[in-house]
Amino acid sequence: MNAYAPTKDHKIIAAAPLAIISDIDLSAAVPAATRAPVVLPDLSSEVVQRDLLLPWQRRKIMQFIEEHLTETIKVEELATLTKLSKTYFSRVFKSAYKESPYNYVLRRRMELAKELIVETDAALSEIALDCGMADQAHLCKTFRKVFGTTPNYWRRSSQAVNRASEARHSPPSRQETNSARYN
């Protein structure tokens, strides 16, 4: 037998200091970790917030959505604009705007529809197409889901409010003025 050949006992003896050191490290690490919050200053205000859209990304997204509101807008297109992956873009968009990109675009379309319903006499089918909706039924269903009322009811109630407002703020006619003088 060679005197210099390692035996099983030699391997165990050689590994013993490593085991002791790792045990010492572990037992020393626990108290150090519990003291860390007390010893270290509060750095929470200096932590860089992740999952945010940068100002240039927000501008590009909003500009693109407004310019293409009547067209199909895909999340992939918005993600490409911001140079982010589709999944990460969806997460940071929801973090920034508190709704998904799809819901944001849908809400903007409904706000546009609301304006067109009040300001124009266009048919609802025409307004639906102008707002990027598939058809009038799609507009009505989505409008009701978002605003809790139908587009037709919204138009009638808005017109009634406008007529009442105009009647209150319009100057009295000449005939009303003359009859008021002689009564």
N, C-alpha and C positions, 0 to 999 in steps of 0.2 A: 504494500500500500504506500502510496506517495504521501509524504508528510505535508506537502504543500497543496494537495488537492482539497477543495472545500467540501466539508461534510454538511450534513443536515444541521448540526448544531451550530456550525459557523454561520450559516445563512440566518438562523434565528437570532444569533447574537448580533449580526450586522444589522438586522432589521429593527432590533429593539430600540436604538436611539431615535429612529424615525417615528416609531409609535409613541414614544415618550414625548417627543417634541410636538407631534400633532395633538396629543392629549393636552399638553400644557397650553398650546395655542387655542384649542377649543375652550378650555376652562378659563382662559384669560379673555377670550373674545366676548363671551356672554356679558360679563360685568362692563366691559368697555362699550358694548353696544347699548346697554341700558343707560349708561352715563352720557352718551353722545348727544341726545336732545337737550340735556341740561348744559353741557359744556359748549356746544356749538351755537353760534348766533342764529337767529331766525332768518333764514334765507328765502322763505316762501314768497316774499314780495319780489325777489329778484329772479325767480324761476321764469324761464322763457316759456310762454304759453304756446303750445303746439295746437294743431288742428284749427288753425285760423286761416282765412283767406286774406291775402295781402291786398292793400288798397288798389293796386293795378289790376289784380285778378277780379275784384269786385266790380270795378268800372267796366272791364271787358265783358264780364258776364251780363251785367245789367244792360249794357249797350246792345249786345247780341240778342238778348231776349226781347227787348223793345223793338229792335229792327226786324226780327223774325217771328213776332208774336202770332201772326196769322198762318205761319208755316209749321211743319212738324219740327220740333226741337228735340234732339236726342241728347241724353246725358253724355254720351261719348263726345259729341261736338263741344259741349261746355267744358268737359275735362281736357280736351285737346287745347282749347283756348287758354286754359290756365296752366297747361303743361303738367297736369297731374293725372294719375291713373283714375279710371272710372270709379272704382270703389272708394279710394281716398277722397276724391272730389265730392262724391255723394255725402261722405261723412263730414267733411269740413263745411260743405254748403249747409247741411242740416244744423250743424253747430252754430254757424253764423246767422242763419235766417230762421231758425226754429221750425223749419218745414223742409220736406224733401224738394229737390229740384222740380220734380213732376208737379207736386202740389203748388209750388210757387208759380210756375208757368200757368197752371190751370186757374189759380186765383187771379192772376193778372189778366187772363182772357175774360174771366167773368167780370172784372172791374171795367174792362173795355166794353163789354156787352152792356153793362149797366149804363154807362155813359151814352152809348149809341141808342139804347132803348128810350132814354129820356130826351135826348137831343135831336133825334131824327124820327121820321114817320116810316122808316124802312120796315119791310116785313121781317118777322123774326127769322125766317129761313135765310134771308139776305144777311142779317146781322150775324147769324150762326156762322156762315161762310166767311164773313169779314173778320170774325174772331178766331178763325182757325179750328172751328168745331166741324164735325162730320156732317151734321144736319140739324134741323130745328129740334128734333126729339132729343138729340145729344145736348143741345144748348139748354132746353127746358129742364131736363133731368139734372144736369150739373148746376144750373142756376139755382134750382130749388134746394139742392144739397148744400150749396155754399151760403145762400142768403135766406133760406127758409121760406121762400115765396116763389111764385112762377113769374116769368118775364112779363107775361100779359098783365098780371095783377100789378106788378111793379110799374108798368107803363101807365095803367089807368090811375093808380093812386098818385103817381108823380104828376100827371097832368092835372088832376083835381087840386093838388097842392099848389101847382103853378097858377091855375086859374084863380084860386082863392087869394093867393099872394098878389097877383096883378090887380084884382078887384080892390084890395085894401090900399094898394099903393098908387093906384091911378087917380089922377085929379078928377073931380066931379065934372060931369058933362054940363054944357051950357043950360040945358033944360032943367037939370037937377038944381043948379044954382038959382035960376029964376024962380022955380017953384018954392025954394026955401025962403026967398026974399018975401014973397007975397003971402006966406002962411003964417 
